[in-house]
Amino acid sequence: MTGPKFEAVLARLYTDAGFRKQFLNAPLTAALAEGLSQTEAEALAGIDREGLELAAASFAKKRAGKK
């Protein structure tokens, strides 16, 4: 089960390219700095990187189309 903080960090990964780059360079450090627990940080660090990038690109394209 994930909490609101975990969900907020995940949403930020999808929408904030700078944060996503920082996270991909040092996942545990970035996740812990956002206040996630060690367990949550480790879970997030295991995210499918290719899937993350594809989803982020898809979401960005959808947001751009709504302007």
Contacts in CASP RR format, 6 or more apart in sequence:
PFRMAT RR
TARGET T0000
AUTHOR 0000-0000-0000
METHOD contacts of the structure
MODEL  1
MTGPKFEAVLARLYTDAGFRKQFLNAPLTAALAEGLSQTEAEALAGIDRE
GLELAAASFAKKRAGKK
2 10 0 8 1.000
2 40 0 8 1.000
5 34 0 8 1.000
5 35 0 8 1.000
5 36 0 8 1.000
5 40 0 8 1.000
6 36 0 8 1.000
6 40 0 8 1.000
6 44 0 8 1.000
9 31 0 8 1.000
9 34 0 8 1.000
9 36 0 8 1.000
9 44 0 8 1.000
10 44 0 8 1.000
12 19 0 8 1.000
12 34 0 8 1.000
13 19 0 8 1.000
13 20 0 8 1.000
13 23 0 8 1.000
13 44 0 8 1.000
13 47 0 8 1.000
13 52 0 8 1.000
13 56 0 8 1.000
14 20 0 8 1.000
14 52 0 8 1.000
14 55 0 8 1.000
14 56 0 8 1.000
14 59 0 8 1.000
15 56 0 8 1.000
15 59 0 8 1.000
15 60 0 8 1.000
15 63 0 8 1.000
17 56 0 8 1.000
19 30 0 8 1.000
20 52 0 8 1.000
20 53 0 8 1.000
20 56 0 8 1.000
22 30 0 8 1.000
23 30 0 8 1.000
23 31 0 8 1.000
24 49 0 8 1.000
24 52 0 8 1.000
27 41 0 8 1.000
27 44 0 8 1.000
27 45 0 8 1.000
27 46 0 8 1.000
27 47 0 8 1.000
28 41 0 8 1.000
28 42 0 8 1.000
28 45 0 8 1.000
31 40 0 8 1.000
31 41 0 8 1.000
31 44 0 8 1.000
31 45 0 8 1.000
32 38 0 8 1.000
32 41 0 8 1.000
36 44 0 8 1.000
END
